Amino acid sequence: MKNSLAGSPWLFSDGLAAVLIKNKWGYIDRQGHVAIAPQYTAASGFSEGLAAVEVNNKYGFIDRYGKMVIKPQYDFALAFTEGVAACSIGDGFHIIDRNGRVLAELGEDCTDVENFSCGLAAAEFIVGDGDWRYGAIDKTGKMVIKPKFSFAYTFEEDLMPVVVNDGDKCGFVNKEGKFAIAPEFDETESFSEGLAPAKKEGKWRFIDHDGHDVVLLGERFDHVDTLIEGRSIVKIGNKSGAIDKAGNLIIDVRFDNLNSFSEGLAYARIGDTHGFINPSGIFEIQKPVTKATLIDKLMKRGNWLRW
Protein backbone atom coordinates (compact mmCIF):
# COMPACT_ATOMS: atom_id res chain seq x y z
CA MET A 1 0.00 0.00 0.00
CA LYS A 2 1.26 3.49 -0.81
CA ASN A 3 2.00 5.54 2.29
CA SER A 4 -0.45 8.23 1.19
CA LEU A 5 -3.24 5.65 1.67
CA ALA A 6 -1.85 4.08 4.83
CA GLY A 7 -4.43 3.95 7.57
CA SER A 8 -7.41 4.52 5.28
CA PRO A 9 -10.63 2.81 6.39
CA TRP A 10 -12.56 0.63 3.91
CA LEU A 11 -9.17 -0.45 2.52
CA PHE A 12 -7.70 -3.91 3.10
CA SER A 13 -4.33 -4.12 4.81
CA ASP A 14 -2.89 -7.11 6.65
CA GLY A 15 -6.01 -8.97 5.51
CA LEU A 16 -8.39 -6.69 7.41
CA ALA A 17 -10.48 -3.61 6.60
CA ALA A 18 -11.98 -1.07 9.01
CA VAL A 19 -15.72 -0.69 8.45
CA LEU A 20 -18.59 1.04 10.25
CA ILE A 21 -20.94 -1.63 11.61
CA LYS A 22 -24.19 -0.07 12.82
CA ASN A 23 -22.72 2.89 14.73
CA LYS A 24 -19.37 1.45 15.84
CA TRP A 25 -16.20 0.69 13.93
CA GLY A 26 -14.77 -2.81 13.69
CA TYR A 27 -12.83 -4.92 11.19
CA ILE A 28 -13.78 -7.53 8.63
CA ASP A 29 -11.62 -10.16 6.92
CA ARG A 30 -11.40 -10.93 3.22
CA GLN A 31 -14.48 -13.15 3.41
CA GLY A 32 -16.54 -10.29 4.84
CA HIS A 33 -16.70 -11.83 8.32
CA VAL A 34 -16.24 -9.69 11.42
CA ALA A 35 -12.69 -10.25 12.67
CA ILE A 36 -12.55 -7.56 15.38
CA ALA A 37 -15.88 -6.68 16.97
CA PRO A 38 -17.31 -3.19 16.39
CA GLN A 39 -16.42 -1.25 19.53
CA TYR A 40 -14.65 1.93 18.45
CA THR A 41 -16.04 5.40 17.76
CA ALA A 42 -13.44 5.79 15.01
CA ALA A 43 -10.88 3.47 13.43
CA SER A 44 -8.20 3.55 10.77
CA GLY A 45 -6.99 0.79 8.52
CA PHE A 46 -4.00 -1.30 9.53
CA SER A 47 -0.52 -0.20 8.58
CA GLU A 48 2.64 -1.99 9.63
CA GLY A 49 0.56 -4.26 11.83
CA LEU A 50 -1.11 -1.49 13.88
CA ALA A 51 -4.30 0.54 13.55
CA ALA A 52 -5.38 3.74 15.28
CA VAL A 53 -8.73 3.50 17.09
CA GLU A 54 -10.75 5.93 19.18
CA VAL A 55 -11.99 4.94 22.65
CA ASN A 56 -13.59 7.48 25.02
CA ASN A 57 -12.52 10.39 22.80
CA LYS A 58 -8.86 9.34 22.77
CA TYR A 59 -6.85 7.46 20.15
CA GLY A 60 -4.58 4.51 20.75
CA PHE A 61 -3.29 1.63 18.62
CA ILE A 62 -4.38 -1.99 18.38
CA ASP A 63 -2.71 -4.97 16.76
CA ARG A 64 -4.49 -7.15 14.20
CA TYR A 65 -5.91 -9.33 16.97
CA GLY A 66 -7.62 -6.35 18.61
CA LYS A 67 -5.17 -6.04 21.50
CA MET A 68 -4.51 -2.45 22.60
CA VAL A 69 -0.74 -2.06 22.35
CA ILE A 70 -0.48 1.73 22.75
CA LYS A 71 -3.08 3.01 25.21
CA PRO A 72 -5.62 5.66 24.10
CA GLN A 73 -4.09 9.04 24.97
CA TYR A 74 -4.01 11.08 21.77
CA ASP A 75 -6.52 13.57 20.38
CA PHE A 76 -5.84 12.19 16.90
CA ALA A 77 -3.43 9.69 15.41
CA LEU A 78 -2.11 8.97 11.92
CA ALA A 79 -1.04 5.56 10.67
CA PHE A 80 2.36 4.05 11.34
CA THR A 81 4.61 4.31 8.32
CA GLU A 82 8.35 3.66 8.28
CA GLY A 83 8.15 2.76 11.96
CA VAL A 84 6.74 6.06 13.21
CA ALA A 85 3.39 7.82 13.56
CA ALA A 86 2.36 11.44 14.08
CA CYS A 87 -0.17 11.97 16.87
CA SER A 88 -1.77 15.17 18.12
CA ILE A 89 -1.95 15.74 21.84
CA GLY A 90 -2.90 19.01 23.46
CA ASP A 91 -1.73 21.88 21.27
CA GLY A 92 0.82 20.04 19.17
CA PHE A 93 1.95 16.90 17.37
CA HIS A 94 4.26 14.21 18.66
CA ILE A 95 6.16 11.69 16.56
CA ILE A 96 6.13 8.30 18.28
CA ASP A 97 7.67 4.91 17.67
CA ARG A 98 5.89 1.53 17.82
CA ASN A 99 6.36 1.40 21.60
CA GLY A 100 4.64 4.76 22.04
CA ARG A 101 7.95 6.45 22.87
CA VAL A 102 8.04 10.13 21.87
CA LEU A 103 10.77 10.79 19.31
CA ALA A 104 9.94 14.45 18.70
CA GLU A 105 7.55 17.18 19.82
CA LEU A 106 6.62 19.54 17.01
CA GLY A 107 5.22 22.41 19.08
CA GLU A 108 2.14 24.59 18.78
CA ASP A 109 3.14 26.08 15.42
CA CYS A 110 2.64 22.71 13.71
CA THR A 111 -1.01 22.31 12.72
CA ASP A 112 -0.96 19.28 10.40
CA VAL A 113 1.27 16.33 9.52
CA GLU A 114 0.94 13.82 6.66
CA ASN A 115 2.18 10.22 6.70
CA PHE A 116 5.92 9.62 6.60
CA SER A 117 7.38 8.32 3.36
CA CYS A 118 10.91 8.48 1.92
CA GLY A 119 12.03 9.51 5.42
CA LEU A 120 10.01 12.74 5.39
CA ALA A 121 6.49 13.97 6.09
CA ALA A 122 4.69 17.00 4.75
CA ALA A 123 3.76 19.29 7.65
CA GLU A 124 1.87 22.55 8.04
CA PHE A 125 3.16 25.38 10.23
CA ILE A 126 1.94 28.81 11.23
CA VAL A 127 4.27 31.35 9.64
CA GLY A 128 4.29 35.11 9.65
CA ASP A 129 1.13 36.87 10.72
CA GLY A 130 -1.26 33.95 11.09
CA ASP A 131 -0.53 32.38 7.69
CA TRP A 132 -0.32 28.60 7.26
CA ARG A 133 2.24 26.97 4.99
CA TYR A 134 3.42 23.44 4.25
CA GLY A 135 6.99 22.19 4.29
CA ALA A 136 8.48 18.86 5.34
CA ILE A 137 10.05 17.37 8.48
CA ASP A 138 12.19 14.32 9.18
CA LYS A 139 11.56 11.72 11.90
CA THR A 140 13.41 13.79 14.52
CA GLY A 141 11.03 16.68 13.89
CA LYS A 142 13.70 18.71 12.12
CA MET A 143 12.34 20.99 9.41
CA VAL A 144 13.97 19.84 6.17
CA ILE A 145 11.88 21.88 3.73
CA LYS A 146 10.82 25.31 4.93
CA PRO A 147 7.04 25.90 4.99
CA LYS A 148 6.27 27.89 1.85
CA PHE A 149 3.50 26.00 0.02
CA SER A 150 -0.25 26.39 0.46
CA PHE A 151 -0.59 22.59 0.46
CA ALA A 152 1.58 19.49 0.19
CA TYR A 153 0.90 15.77 0.00
CA THR A 154 2.80 12.66 1.05
CA PHE A 155 6.20 12.03 -0.54
CA GLU A 156 6.15 9.14 -2.98
CA GLU A 157 9.13 8.05 -5.07
CA ASP A 158 11.17 10.93 -3.56
CA LEU A 159 8.80 13.59 -4.90
CA MET A 160 6.20 15.63 -3.00
CA PRO A 161 3.17 17.14 -4.78
CA VAL A 162 2.69 20.77 -3.74
CA VAL A 163 0.33 23.65 -4.44
CA VAL A 164 2.26 26.90 -4.68
CA ASN A 165 -0.45 29.31 -3.53
CA ASP A 166 -4.19 29.00 -2.85
CA GLY A 167 -5.88 28.31 -6.17
CA ASP A 168 -2.51 28.33 -7.91
CA LYS A 169 -0.58 25.73 -9.89
CA CYS A 170 0.71 22.35 -8.71
CA GLY A 171 4.12 20.79 -9.14
CA PHE A 172 6.55 18.39 -7.44
CA VAL A 173 9.54 19.14 -5.22
CA ASN A 174 12.43 16.86 -4.32
CA LYS A 175 13.71 16.13 -0.80
CA GLU A 176 15.70 19.36 -0.82
CA GLY A 177 12.54 21.36 -1.48
CA LYS A 178 13.55 22.28 -5.04
CA PHE A 179 11.15 21.90 -7.92
CA ALA A 180 11.85 18.71 -9.84
CA ILE A 181 8.71 19.26 -11.93
CA ALA A 182 7.66 22.86 -12.46
CA PRO A 183 4.31 24.02 -11.03
CA GLU A 184 2.34 24.12 -14.26
CA PHE A 185 -0.57 21.79 -13.53
CA ASP A 186 -4.09 22.52 -12.35
CA GLU A 187 -4.27 19.27 -10.35
CA THR A 188 -1.87 16.48 -9.50
CA GLU A 189 -1.80 13.24 -7.52
CA SER A 190 1.17 11.39 -6.01
CA PHE A 191 3.64 9.27 -7.97
CA SER A 192 3.29 5.51 -8.04
CA GLU A 193 4.79 2.92 -10.36
CA GLY A 194 6.84 5.69 -11.98
CA LEU A 195 3.84 7.77 -13.04
CA ALA A 196 1.64 10.51 -11.60
CA PRO A 197 -1.74 11.80 -12.79
CA ALA A 198 -1.65 15.49 -13.69
CA LYS A 199 -4.22 17.85 -15.19
CA LYS A 200 -3.28 20.72 -17.45
CA GLU A 201 -5.58 22.92 -19.54
CA GLY A 202 -8.50 20.64 -18.73
CA LYS A 203 -6.73 17.47 -19.86
CA TRP A 204 -5.45 14.63 -17.70
CA ARG A 205 -2.28 12.69 -18.42
CA PHE A 206 0.25 10.43 -16.70
CA ILE A 207 3.64 12.11 -16.37
CA ASP A 208 7.08 10.69 -15.52
CA HIS A 209 9.63 11.95 -12.97
CA ASP A 210 10.85 14.57 -15.43
CA GLY A 211 7.34 15.94 -15.90
CA HIS A 212 7.07 14.58 -19.45
CA ASP A 213 3.76 13.28 -20.76
CA VAL A 214 3.74 9.48 -20.96
CA VAL A 215 0.05 8.77 -21.52
CA LEU A 216 -2.42 11.42 -22.66
CA LEU A 217 -5.86 10.82 -21.20
CA GLY A 218 -7.53 13.92 -22.59
CA GLU A 219 -10.80 15.39 -21.33
CA ARG A 220 -12.78 12.19 -20.90
CA PHE A 221 -12.27 11.98 -17.12
CA ASP A 222 -13.17 14.53 -14.47
CA HIS A 223 -10.60 13.10 -12.07
CA VAL A 224 -7.78 10.54 -12.14
CA ASP A 225 -6.31 9.05 -8.95
CA THR A 226 -2.85 7.72 -8.16
CA LEU A 227 -2.00 4.32 -9.63
CA ILE A 228 -2.33 1.59 -7.01
CA GLU A 229 -1.68 -2.04 -7.93
CA GLY A 230 -1.62 -1.05 -11.60
CA ARG A 231 -5.03 0.63 -11.52
CA SER A 232 -6.13 4.23 -11.28
CA ILE A 233 -9.65 5.12 -10.14
CA VAL A 234 -11.27 7.61 -12.53
CA LYS A 235 -14.46 9.65 -12.33
CA ILE A 236 -16.92 10.93 -14.89
CA GLY A 237 -19.54 13.00 -13.15
CA ASN A 238 -20.72 11.00 -10.14
CA LYS A 239 -19.65 7.61 -11.51
CA SER A 240 -16.31 5.83 -11.04
CA GLY A 241 -14.33 3.16 -12.84
CA ALA A 242 -10.67 2.25 -13.33
CA ILE A 243 -7.96 2.48 -15.99
CA ASP A 244 -4.58 0.78 -16.29
CA LYS A 245 -1.27 2.65 -16.58
CA ALA A 246 -1.64 2.73 -20.37
CA GLY A 247 -4.95 4.58 -20.02
CA ASN A 248 -7.13 1.63 -21.02
CA LEU A 249 -10.51 1.43 -19.31
CA ILE A 250 -10.46 -1.89 -17.41
CA ILE A 251 -13.44 -1.35 -15.08
CA ASP A 252 -16.43 0.44 -16.56
CA VAL A 253 -17.34 3.84 -15.14
CA ARG A 254 -20.55 2.66 -13.50
CA PHE A 255 -19.99 2.62 -9.73
CA ASP A 256 -21.50 5.21 -7.43
CA ASN A 257 -18.43 4.89 -5.23
CA LEU A 258 -15.11 3.16 -5.82
CA ASN A 259 -11.99 3.23 -3.64
CA SER A 260 -8.42 2.38 -4.59
CA PHE A 261 -7.37 -1.26 -4.74
CA SER A 262 -5.43 -2.79 -1.87
CA GLU A 263 -4.48 -6.44 -1.55
CA GLY A 264 -6.48 -7.12 -4.70
CA LEU A 265 -9.79 -5.70 -3.47
CA ALA A 266 -11.50 -2.30 -3.64
CA TYR A 267 -14.56 -1.04 -1.81
CA ALA A 268 -17.36 -0.29 -4.27
CA ARG A 269 -21.02 0.70 -4.24
CA ILE A 270 -23.53 0.53 -7.06
CA GLY A 271 -27.18 1.23 -6.42
CA ASP A 272 -28.35 -0.65 -3.34
CA THR A 273 -25.36 -3.03 -3.29
CA HIS A 274 -21.93 -2.44 -1.79
CA GLY A 275 -18.91 -4.50 -0.88
CA PHE A 276 -15.47 -5.25 -2.32
CA ILE A 277 -14.70 -5.93 -5.97
CA ASN A 278 -11.76 -7.77 -7.54
CA PRO A 279 -9.58 -6.31 -10.33
CA SER A 280 -12.13 -7.52 -12.91
CA GLY A 281 -14.83 -5.37 -11.33
CA ILE A 282 -16.75 -8.35 -9.90
CA PHE A 283 -17.97 -8.33 -6.30
CA GLU A 284 -16.12 -10.84 -4.12
CA ILE A 285 -17.82 -9.57 -0.97
CA GLN A 286 -21.22 -7.94 -1.28
CA LYS A 287 -24.30 -7.14 0.72
CA PRO A 288 -27.30 -4.81 0.48
CA VAL A 289 -26.80 -1.21 1.54
CA THR A 290 -28.32 -0.78 4.99
CA LYS A 291 -31.37 1.40 5.51
CA ALA A 292 -30.71 4.96 6.64
CA THR A 293 -31.01 5.42 10.42
CA LEU A 294 -31.98 8.56 12.31
CA ILE A 295 -28.30 9.10 13.13
CA ASP A 296 -27.42 8.84 9.43
CA LYS A 297 -30.00 11.53 8.66
CA LEU A 298 -28.98 13.80 11.53
CA MET A 299 -25.29 13.52 10.58
CA LYS A 300 -26.17 13.88 6.89
CA ARG A 301 -24.18 10.69 6.36
CA GLY A 302 -24.71 8.36 3.46
CA ASN A 303 -26.27 5.17 4.84
CA TRP A 304 -23.99 3.14 2.53
CA LEU A 305 -21.08 4.14 4.80
CA ARG A 306 -22.30 1.48 7.26
CA TRP A 307 -21.41 -2.17 6.64
C-alpha positions in Angstrom: 0.0 0.0 0.0 1.3 3.5 -0.8 2.0 5.5 2.3 -0.4 8.2 1.2 -3.2 5.7 1.7 -1.8 4.1 4.8 -4.4 3.9 7.6 -7.4 4.5 5.3 -10.6 2.8 6.4 -12.6 0.6 3.9 -9.2 -0.5 2.5 -7.7 -3.9 3.1 -4.3 -4.1 4.8 -2.9 -7.1 6.7 -6.0 -9.0 5.5 -8.4 -6.7 7.4 -10.5 -3.6 6.6 -12.0 -1.1 9.0 -15.7 -0.7 8.4 -18.6 1.0 10.2 -20.9 -1.6 11.6 -24.2 -0.1 12.8 -22.7 2.9 14.7 -19.4 1.5 15.8 -16.2 0.7 13.9 -14.8 -2.8 13.7 -12.8 -4.9 11.2 -13.8 -7.5 8.6 -11.6 -10.2 6.9 -11.4 -10.9 3.2 -14.5 -13.1 3.4 -16.5 -10.3 4.8 -16.7 -11.8 8.3 -16.2 -9.7 11.4 -12.7 -10.3 12.7 -12.6 -7.6 15.4 -15.9 -6.7 17.0 -17.3 -3.2 16.4 -16.4 -1.2 19.5 -14.7 1.9 18.4 -16.0 5.4 17.8 -13.4 5.8 15.0 -10.9 3.5 13.4 -8.2 3.6 10.8 -7.0 0.8 8.5 -4.0 -1.3 9.5 -0.5 -0.2 8.6 2.6 -2.0 9.6 0.6 -4.3 11.8 -1.1 -1.5 13.9 -4.3 0.5 13.5 -5.4 3.7 15.3 -8.7 3.5 17.1 -10.7 5.9 19.2 -12.0 4.9 22.7 -13.6 7.5 25.0 -12.5 10.4 22.8 -8.9 9.3 22.8 -6.8 7.5 20.1 -4.6 4.5 20.8 -3.3 1.6 18.6 -4.4 -2.0 18.4 -2.7 -5.0 16.8 -4.5 -7.1 14.2 -5.9 -9.3 17.0 -7.6 -6.3 18.6 -5.2 -6.0 21.5 -4.5 -2.4 22.6 -0.7 -2.1 22.4 -0.5 1.7 22.8 -3.1 3.0 25.2 -5.6 5.7 24.1 -4.1 9.0 25.0 -4.0 11.1 21.8 -6.5 13.6 20.4 -5.8 12.2 16.9 -3.4 9.7 15.4 -2.1 9.0 11.9 -1.0 5.6 10.7 2.4 4.0 11.3 4.6 4.3 8.3 8.3 3.7 8.3 8.1 2.8 12.0 6.7 6.1 13.2 3.4 7.8 13.6 2.4 11.4 14.1 -0.2 12.0 16.9 -1.8 15.2 18.1 -2.0 15.7 21.8 -2.9 19.0 23.5 -1.7 21.9 21.3 0.8 20.0 19.2 1.9 16.9 17.4 4.3 14.2 18.7 6.2 11.7 16.6 6.1 8.3 18.3 7.7 4.9 17.7 5.9 1.5 17.8 6.4 1.4 21.6 4.6 4.8 22.0 8.0 6.5 22.9 8.0 10.1 21.9 10.8 10.8 19.3 9.9 14.5 18.7 7.6 17.2 19.8 6.6 19.5 17.0 5.2 22.4 19.1 2.1 24.6 18.8 3.1 26.1 15.4 2.6 22.7 13.7 -1.0 22.3 12.7 -1.0 19.3 10.4 1.3 16.3 9.5 0.9 13.8 6.7 2.2 10.2 6.7 5.9 9.6 6.6 7.4 8.3 3.4 10.9 8.5 1.9 12.0 9.5 5.4 10.0 12.7 5.4 6.5 14.0 6.1 4.7 17.0 4.7 3.8 19.3 7.6 1.9 22.5 8.0 3.2 25.4 10.2 1.9 28.8 11.2 4.3 31.3 9.6 4.3 35.1 9.7 1.1 36.9 10.7 -1.3 34.0 11.1 -0.5 32.4 7.7 -0.3 28.6 7.3 2.2 27.0 5.0 3.4 23.4 4.3 7.0 22.2 4.3 8.5 18.9 5.3 10.1 17.4 8.5 12.2 14.3 9.2 11.6 11.7 11.9 13.4 13.8 14.5 11.0 16.7 13.9 13.7 18.7 12.1 12.3 21.0 9.4 14.0 19.8 6.2 11.9 21.9 3.7 10.8 25.3 4.9 7.0 25.9 5.0 6.3 27.9 1.9 3.5 26.0 0.0 -0.3 26.4 0.5 -0.6 22.6 0.5 1.6 19.5 0.2 0.9 15.8 0.0 2.8 12.7 1.1 6.2 12.0 -0.5 6.2 9.1 -3.0 9.1 8.0 -5.1 11.2 10.9 -3.6 8.8 13.6 -4.9 6.2 15.6 -3.0 3.2 17.1 -4.8 2.7 20.8 -3.7 0.3 23.7 -4.4 2.3 26.9 -4.7 -0.5 29.3 -3.5 -4.2 29.0 -2.9 -5.9 28.3 -6.2 -2.5 28.3 -7.9 -0.6 25.7 -9.9 0.7 22.3 -8.7 4.1 20.8 -9.1 6.6 18.4 -7.4 9.5 19.1 -5.2 12.4 16.9 -4.3 13.7 16.1 -0.8 15.7 19.4 -0.8 12.5 21.4 -1.5 13.5 22.3 -5.0 11.1 21.9 -7.9 11.9 18.7 -9.8 8.7 19.3 -11.9 7.7 22.9 -12.5 4.3 24.0 -11.0 2.3 24.1 -14.3 -0.6 21.8 -13.5 -4.1 22.5 -12.4 -4.3 19.3 -10.4 -1.9 16.5 -9.5 -1.8 13.2 -7.5 1.2 11.4 -6.0 3.6 9.3 -8.0 3.3 5.5 -8.0 4.8 2.9 -10.4 6.8 5.7 -12.0 3.8 7.8 -13.0 1.6 10.5 -11.6 -1.7 11.8 -12.8 -1.7 15.5 -13.7 -4.2 17.8 -15.2 -3.3 20.7 -17.5 -5.6 22.9 -19.5 -8.5 20.6 -18.7 -6.7 17.5 -19.9 -5.4 14.6 -17.7 -2.3 12.7 -18.4 0.3 10.4 -16.7 3.6 12.1 -16.4 7.1 10.7 -15.5 9.6 11.9 -13.0 10.8 14.6 -15.4 7.3 15.9 -15.9 7.1 14.6 -19.4 3.8 13.3 -20.8 3.7 9.5 -21.0 0.1 8.8 -21.5 -2.4 11.4 -22.7 -5.9 10.8 -21.2 -7.5 13.9 -22.6 -10.8 15.4 -21.3 -12.8 12.2 -20.9 -12.3 12.0 -17.1 -13.2 14.5 -14.5 -10.6 13.1 -12.1 -7.8 10.5 -12.1 -6.3 9.0 -8.9 -2.8 7.7 -8.2 -2.0 4.3 -9.6 -2.3 1.6 -7.0 -1.7 -2.0 -7.9 -1.6 -1.1 -11.6 -5.0 0.6 -11.5 -6.1 4.2 -11.3 -9.6 5.1 -10.1 -11.3 7.6 -12.5 -14.5 9.6 -12.3 -16.9 10.9 -14.9 -19.5 13.0 -13.2 -20.7 11.0 -10.1 -19.6 7.6 -11.5 -16.3 5.8 -11.0 -14.3 3.2 -12.8 -10.7 2.2 -13.3 -8.0 2.5 -16.0 -4.6 0.8 -16.3 -1.3 2.6 -16.6 -1.6 2.7 -20.4 -5.0 4.6 -20.0 -7.1 1.6 -21.0 -10.5 1.4 -19.3 -10.5 -1.9 -17.4 -13.4 -1.3 -15.1 -16.4 0.4 -16.6 -17.3 3.8 -15.1 -20.5 2.7 -13.5 -20.0 2.6 -9.7 -21.5 5.2 -7.4 -18.4 4.9 -5.2 -15.1 3.2 -5.8 -12.0 3.2 -3.6 -8.4 2.4 -4.6 -7.4 -1.3 -4.7 -5.4 -2.8 -1.9 -4.5 -6.4 -1.5 -6.5 -7.1 -4.7 -9.8 -5.7 -3.5 -11.5 -2.3 -3.6 -14.6 -1.0 -1.8 -17.4 -0.3 -4.3 -21.0 0.7 -4.2 -23.5 0.5 -7.1 -27.2 1.2 -6.4 -28.3 -0.7 -3.3 -25.4 -3.0 -3.3 -21.9 -2.4 -1.8 -18.9 -4.5 -0.9 -15.5 -5.2 -2.3 -14.7 -5.9 -6.0 -11.8 -7.8 -7.5 -9.6 -6.3 -10.3 -12.1 -7.5 -12.9 -14.8 -5.4 -11.3 -16.7 -8.4 -9.9 -18.0 -8.3 -6.3 -16.1 -10.8 -4.1 -17.8 -9.6 -1.0 -21.2 -7.9 -1.3 -24.3 -7.1 0.7 -27.3 -4.8 0.5 -26.8 -1.2 1.5 -28.3 -0.8 5.0 -31.4 1.4 5.5 -30.7 5.0 6.6 -31.0 5.4 10.4 -32.0 8.6 12.3 -28.3 9.1 13.1 -27.4 8.8 9.4 -30.0 11.5 8.7 -29.0 13.8 11.5 -25.3 13.5 10.6 -26.2 13.9 6.9 -24.2 10.7 6.4 -24.7 8.4 3.5 -26.3 5.2 4.8 -24.0 3.1 2.5 -21.1 4.1 4.8 -22.3 1.5 7.3 -21.4 -2.2 6.6 
